[in-house]
Amino acid sequence: MKTVFVIPLMVLSLGGSLAAQTAVPALDTTTFIVMGEGLAAGMANYGLSSVMQTKNFASLVANQMGTAFEQPLIQPPGIGDVIGLPGQEPRMQAYPQGSVRQFYLPTDKTKDPVKAPPLFVQNVSVPGLTLADSVAMRPLSPIVHKRMKQTVFNLILGFPQLIFANVPLWTQLEYAENMFPTISMVELGYYEALDAAVNGDPTRMPDPATFGTTYNQVVAGLRGTQSQVIVTTIPNPIDTAYFNSTAAAAIVCQATPALLIALYHPSPGDYFTRNGLQVIANQLATGVVGPLASDSTMSAATAADITNRVNALNAQIVSAAQKNGAFVYDLNAFLHKIKVSGATAGTTSVSGDYLGGFYSLDGVYPTFTGNALIANDIVSFLNSTYHKAFPLVDVASVATNDPSTHNYKPAGAGALYTPASFGLSER
């Protein structure tokens, strides 16, 4: 029988130390389970696939802890809707996709081909999943549904279970509990924040009290298995590369800030979105400038509202951790630091702006380098919290082999488009 440690969490503030406890509990890394959405699943660019799943921060943390971590690998080019773009109706797989769930390891020459998917996985994260979904949604036959989220859920948590008779079909929380984890990580709530932010509608965020009740259910359920539990705060979408200041947008579009101000009239503190950058780049390249769609910008007031609502949900996460003796890793603070000051990976500098190297082309999920940086911050947190000495990821090596830090980063060699090139006077 494992010992249950119920130790009060002494929280100074969301921006300060969130893991100070009165004693150091034992850490058994035998079974590491991660509950989350696209961020923990390994979503990147325009889908979920094994390309990033094997290098996502959850996988890297497991590797640094020296523990096995089975994942539901998805065959490239991947599945799942892209935040901020119209949803897709799933179709039966066709070339270049075959099995969708990847049964083999074609790049690992030291292992025999895998002839069947694993019966159980330890990364139970599902792109597009909300906190409410984590305790209510279940696999549903047939495997391929018209709703993308249900199809992705089926492929991750219902396959191969859906093809067997008399097999329990679990919610994400039930799945995690039935793996009897010794250490668990919960990364939930980010999708709700992203959904509200990219739609420019803060009211799409969940009610904090209701969110807190459900989050408490999740943490209490995992603690009931006698697992050590790490919960992550929700990153503020405004800190992602989906939202860019006028100065940052100008770099991506190879224009001067003055030109963007003259053509599109942003107010101080407003943001240009990922979708907006694509439209602006096309307009500048063709010389045909017109009004931007509503999803191209975000006002400073809306951004502030989103930020306040994210903070309210994070307060509920901290409260649930306190009640159940869990630890809080402040992912929100780490990603805010990336947005404000960037980071270095060996000799490579990355930023939180679009094409800055930390975020992939979708603007909200990290690159290889971004995942490695997050993993190292979590490993450092675990080392400090549990008095361990887990090694860090070699981020410099990751960045060297990451095309996002080379191919996608703007050259920054000077503006191509200026007010003068559009017949406008400098102000």
N, C-alpha and C positions, 0 to 999 in steps of 0.2 A: 504494500500500500504506500503510495506516494504521500509525502507530507504536504499539507495545504498551508501556504503562507498568506495570511491576511494582514497586510502591513499598510498603514495609512500613508497616503500620498500627500506630501506637503508641497502645495503649489504656490510659488511666488507670484507668477504671472504667466500669461501665454507667451510673452516674449522672453521670459527668464528660464530658470531651470525647472523643468516639469517632471523630473525624475528623482528628486531628493526623497529618500526614505530612511527610516530609522535603523534599518538593518539590511544586510545584504543576503537575499534569498539564494538558495542553491539553484543552479541552472542546468537542466537536463536537456540536451539538444537532440535527443534520439529521434523525436518526431516533431518536425517543424511544419506547421500549417499556416497558410496565409489566406485570409478572407479579404477580398477587395473587388475593385472594378477594373477598368482598363489600365490604370496606372500600374497596379500590382500584377496584372495579367501579362503585361508586356506589349500593350498596344503601341504602335508607332506608325508614323506616316499615314498610310491609308488602310490599315487593317491589322488584325492579329495573326501573326504567323510565327513559326519556329525561328525565323531569322532573328527576332528580338526576344522571344520567349526564353531562349537559352542564355541570353545576356541581360535579362531584366534585373532590377535591383534585388528582387526577392530571391532569384536564382543565385545571384552573386553572394548575397548574405549567407544563404545556406552553404554555399561552397566554402566561404571563409570560416564558417563554424564547423566545417567538416562533417556535415550531415547530409543524408540522402534527401532528394527533393524531386519527386516525380511530378511532371507537368503534362497537361493535355496538349501535346504539340500539334499545331495546325499547319498543314502543308501550305507553302507559299503559292500564290500571292497573298493569301490570307482571307479572313472573313471579318464581318462587323461593319456597322455604319460609322461614318466619319463625322465627328461633332461639327456642327455648323454647315453641313451639306445635306441635301435631301436624302431621306432614308431609302434603302434599296429593298426590293422584294427578293428574298432568297430563291434561288433556282437550284435544281439538281445539278451537282457538280459536272463540269465539262472541261475539256482541255483549256488551259494547262493544269487544272486541278484534277487529281485522281481520287484518292481516298478521303481527302479533307483532313480527317484525323491522321496524323503522320505515324505510320507503324514502323518506320525504319530510321536509321541514323546514317544517311549516305555520306556524311562528311567525317564520320568517326571510323577510321580504318582499323582501330584496335578492337572493335566490338562486332559481334555477329549481327546481321540484320534482325530487327525486332519483327516477329511474325504476327503480333496481335497487340492492340492497345492495352495499356495497363488497366487492371480492374479498378484501381483506386488511384487518385492523384492527391498531392499535398498542396499544390497551388490551386485553390478552388475559386480563384478570382474570375469574374465574368465581365467583359466589357459591357458598358451600358447599364450595369446593375445599380439600383438604388439601395439605400439602407432598408426601406420597406420591403423591397424585393427579396432581400437576403433572408427574411424570416417567413416569406409567404410563397414565393415562386418555386415551382417544381418542374422537373422534366415532364414533357407532355408529348405523347405519340401523335403523329409520326415525327421522326427526327427533324425533317425539314418542314418548317412552317412558313406561312406568309409573313409572320412577324419576325424580323431579323433577330431581335433580342431573344425570343423563345428558341429559335434555331441555334444560336450561339450557346445559350444555356444548355440545350440538349446535348450539343457536341462536347461540352466541357464537363457537365455534371450528370448527364444522362446517357453517356455512351461509354461502354457497351450495355449499361444497365437496361436501356429501353428495349433491347432485343432479347432479353431474358424474361422468363415468366416468374411470377411470384418473388420479385426482387423489390425491396423498398426504394421508392423514388424520393430522395431527400431534398429539402430546402438547402440553401448554401450553409446556413447555420447548423442544421442537422447533420449535413455531410461532415463539416468540420468537427462537430462533437463526436461523431462516430469513428473518427480517426484517432480518438484519444490522444490528442497532442500533448507533448510535454512543454512546448513553447509555441505560442500563437501570435500572429500579427494581424491586426484589423486595419484596413485602409478603405474606409467607406465614407460616403458623403460627397466625394469629389465630383461625381457625375451630376448630382443635383445642382451643385454650384456652377459647373460648366454649362449645363442646360439653361439655367437662368441667365448666365452672363452672355452666352452667344446669341440668345434670343432677345437680349436687352430688356428683360422683364424680371426684376428682382422678386416680384410676387410669386414666381414659380419655385422659389426656395421653400423648403418645408417649414412648418411651424416648429420653433425651437423646442417647446415642451413635448410635442408629439415625437419629434426626432429623439429627444433625450430619453423618453420612455423606451423606445425601440432599441436605442443604442445600449441602454442599461441591460435589456434582455439579452443582447448579443454577448456583452462582456460577462454578465453573470453566467450565461450558458457555458462559455469557454472556461471560466474559472471553476465551474462545477465539475469539470473534467480533471481538476487539479493541475491545470496548465498554467505556466507563467504566461501572462498576456501583455503584449505591447500594442497600444493603440496609437495611431498617427492622427495628428490634427489635419484638417482639411486645407489643402493649399488654396490660396486666393486666386481665382482665375485671372484677375487683373494683373497678377505678377507673371503670367505666362507669356509666351511669344505670340499668342493670339491677339493680344492688345499691345499696341505700340504707340509711344509718344510721337509727336510730329517730327522730332529730331531723328528718332530711330527709324520711322517710316521713310524719311527722306533718304537715309543711307541705303535702305533696301531698294528703293525706287530710283536710285542714282540721281536724285534731285536735291536742290537746296531746300531747306525748311521754308525759306521765303516764298518759293514757288508753290509749295503745298498750301501755305497760308493764303496766297493770292488766289489760287484756283478753287480751294475747297473750304476755306473760311473756318477752320477749327477754332474753338474757343480755348483759352488757357486750361490745361488739364484734361482736354479731350483726348481720345485715343482713336487710332486707325486700326481696324481689325485685320486679321489674316485675309479675309475675303476682300476687304477694301484695298489692301496692298496689291492684290492681283488685278483688280479693276484699274487702279491708278497706274500701275506699270503698263498695262495695255493702252490706256488713254494717252499716256505720255509718249509711248513708242509710236502710236499712230497719229498723234497730234490732234485727235478728236476728243475734246474734253467735254464732259457732261456731268449732270448731277449724279451723286453717289446714292446707291440704295441704302435703306435704313440699316442693313446689317453690315455696312462698311465702316461705321463709326460708333463710338460710345461716348456719351457725355460724361463730364467729370462728376456730375450729380448722380448719375446712374452707377458709375464706378464706385462712388463712395457708399451708396446704398448696398451694393453687392458686398463690399468689404465689411460693412457693419453686420450684415446678415451671416456672412461666413464666420465672423468673430462670435456671434451669438450661438451658432452651432458648435463651434469649437469649445465654448464654455460648457456646453452640455456634454461633450466628449470628456473633458477634464473631470466634470462632476461624476460621470459614470465610472471613470477610472478610480476616483477617490472612494466611491462606494464599494467597489469590488476588489480593491487591492491590486490594480493593474498599473502599469507604467505608461507614461505618455511621451512619445517621441514627437517633437515639434517639427513636422515636415513643412508646415506653413512657414515657419520662421526661416528654415533652410532655403526654401525656394524664393522667399522674399529677398534673402541675402544675395542669391544668384541674380535676381532682377536688378538689385541696386548696385552691386559691385562686381558681378560676374565671378569667375573662378579660373584657376590655372590647373592644367592637367599636363604635368611635365613642362614642356616649352610651349604648350598650346594654351591660348587664352580663349575662354568661351564666355558668352553672355546670354542673358535671358530674353534678348530681343529676337525677332524673326530672322532666321538664317544665322543666328549667333553661335550655333554649335551645341547648345545645351538641349534645345527642343527640336524634335523632328519636324517634318514638313507640315504636319497637322497643327503645329503650334502649341499643343497642350500636353503631349506625351514626350518623354525624353528620348534622346539619341543613345547610342552605345555609351558615349562619354558621359552624358547626363545621368544615365542609370548607374554607371560606375561611381560617380561623385555622390549620388544619393546613398548607394550601398556603403561607401566608406563612412559617410556621416552616421549611418545606422550602426555599423560595426563599432565605430568609436563610442556611440551611445551605449551599446551593449557592453563593451569593455569597461566603461565607466560605471554603469549601473550594477553589473554583476561581478566586477573586479576580475575580468577575464583579459586574455591577451590574444584575441583572435587577430590574425594578420589582415592587413588592408589589401584591397585590390590594387594592382599595378595600373593606376589610371593613366600614367604616361604612355604605357604600351597600348592601352585601349584607344586613347586619342590618336596615336600614330596610325592605327589601322581603321579609324573611323572616317568614312568618306564625308560625313556631315561637317567635320571640322576642317575639311579641305575644299570640297567641291561646292558646298552650299553657302559658305560664308561670303558676304559681299566683299569685293576687292577693296573698297574704300579709297580708290585712287583719284577721287575728285568727282564732283557732280557733272553728270552728262546733261541734265536739264536744269535750266535757270530761268528766271523771269525774262531775261533778255531773249532767250531762245524761243519764248512764246510771245514776244513783242510787248512784254510788260516792263514797267519801270521798277527798279529796286526801291524798296521803302525802308 
